[in-house]
């Protein structure tokens, strides 16, 4: 009987997925500080050398989880929101954050532990720099509007990121029952209309 031999890239992807899943599962039930590399290795059913071939530490693994998530969301997306069954309309949240909501919902089996575990606050804090960069890019895109000169850009970005992470934390605590579109509408109700309405004004930059 012949065996299917995976090419190196696919094998590496499967191993990485096993490590991600093992880490997320542990994150759901233990404090991050208590999780050890040995636990991740055991849960992923891999060898120690295999883990270190991918990551230097659990901190490196957590960073890669964030990079993986935001790489997908920030990739070129002429039709990605339509792929999720959502069409952007005036008055709705900036596309990249809307896309992230869909990604979190669809991948919540893996991310559930990171978002609902005892160290969920750490994960949300960890993704804030990525969100900050994402929002900054969105605000500076031609199709979006900004607040008036009296509001510094960094203040506005921190406000949006804070609202978004608080909403995601609430969403996860309610088992992702609301659809991304519903959560989008909640956020648009809270965020200033100037951010979501599609009318251009100026912004104060440092």
N, C-alpha and C positions, 0 to 999 in steps of 0.2 A: 504493500500500500504506500503510495507516494504521500509525502507530507508537504503542505504549503509552507514555503519559506518566505518570511516577511523581509522586505528590503530594509536596510539599516534605518532609514528615515522613519518608516512606519513602525518599526520595532521601538525606536526611541520615543515616538509619539505615544505609543501604547504604554510604555513604561512611565513616561511623564504623567499620563492620565491616571495611572494607578497610584502614583505618588500624590498627585493633587487630591484624588478621592480619599485616600487614606488620611491625609493631613486635614481635609475639611471635616471628615468624620470625627477625628480626635478633637478638633477645634470646637465641635458642637457640645462636647461633654466635659472638656477639661480646660483649665486656665492655660493660656498660651505659654506662660512661664513654666508650667509643669510638663509640657509636651517635650519628649526627647526624640532625637533622631532615631534611636533604637525602636521606639514605638512606631514611628512612621514606617521604618523598614519592615517591621513585623506585620503591620496592617496591610502594607502594599505587597507583601510576599515577594520581596526582592532581596538581593544581597547587599551588604554594606558598601562594597566597592561600586555597585550599580548606582546606589543613591549618590555617592560622592562623585560619580562620573557626571551626574546632572547638577548637583548643588553642593555648595561648600558648607551650608548650615541650614537650619530651619528658617532663619531670617532671610537667607537668599531665596528659599522656597516661597516665602510669603511675598517677597518682592516680585518674584516671577509670576505668581498668581495675579497680582495687580497689573503687571505689564501685559500679560496674556489677555486679560479682560479689556483693558483700554486699547490695546492694539486692534482688537476686533471692532470696537466701537468707533475708533478714530480713523480706520482705514477708509480709502475712497468709497463714497457711498451714494452714487447717483440715484440708486433705486432701492437702497437697503431698507428704508422705512416702508416702502411699498411692499417689499418682500415680507415684512412682518404684518401686512394687512392694514397699514396705517398711512394715511396721506396727510401731510402737514398742511395746516390751514392757518390763516392770520389769527393771532390771539392765542396761539398755543406755544408750549415750551420750545426752546431752541432745539433743533433736530438732534444734535449729538446726545443731549441728556435724555430726550425721548427714546432714542435708540438704545441707550444704556438701560432704561427701564424695561424695555422688551427683552434685552439680553439677560438681565437679572431674573426676570420672570421665567424665561425659557430654560435658563441654566440653574434654576433655584435648587435642583436636587443636589448639585455639587456645592453651590454657594450657601445653601441653607445653614449649614454648620457655621460658616464664617459670619453670617448675618444674625443668627439667633443664639449662638453659644455665649458662654460666660465672658468671653473676650471679644464680643462683637464690636464693642466700642473701639478696641485697638484696630480692628480691620477697617472700620469707618474712618478712623484717624489716618490710617495708612494710605487710604485711597484719596484723601483730600488733596495732596499735591497734584495728583493726576487729574482730578476734577477741576482744580484751579487752572491748570494749563488748558484743559478742554474748554472751559467757560471763557477763558481769555481769548482763545482762538475764535470761538463763536461770536463773542461780542465785537470782535474786530472784523468779522466778515461783513461784506457789503450789504448783505440782505437783512442785517439786524440793526436795531436801534439802540440807543444808549440814553442814559440819564443826563441831566443837565450838568453844566460845568461845576456846580457846587458839590457834586458827589465824586470823590476820587475813584479811579478805576479799581484800585485794589480793594477799597471798601465795598464797592458793588459786587465784585467777584466773591469776596468772603461771604457776603450776605446770601448770594445765590447758592453757593456751595453749602453753607450752613443749613439753608432751607431744604436743599436736596437731600443731604445726609440724614437730617431729622426725619424727613418724609420716608426715606428708605428704611430707616430703623423702625418706624411705626408700621410700615407695610410688612416688614418681615415678622414683627411681633403679632401681626394679624394673619399670618400664614399666607401672605400674598393673595388674599381673597379678592381684593379689588384688581381690576384690569389695569395695565399700564396706561390706558387711555383715561381711566377714571382718576388715577393718581396724577396724571398730567393735568387734568382739569382742577384738582385740588391745589396743585402748585401754582397754576396760572391765576387762581383766585387770590392766593397769598402774595405772589410776587407783583411788583409794580407793573401797571399796564404798559408803561413805556418799554419794558423789556420784551414783552411778548406780542405787542400789537402790530409791529412791523412799520412803525413810523420813525423816521430818522431824526434824531437830535444830536447834540454834541456830547462828548464825554471829556472829563478832566483826566489827563494822564500825568503821571509823575515825570 
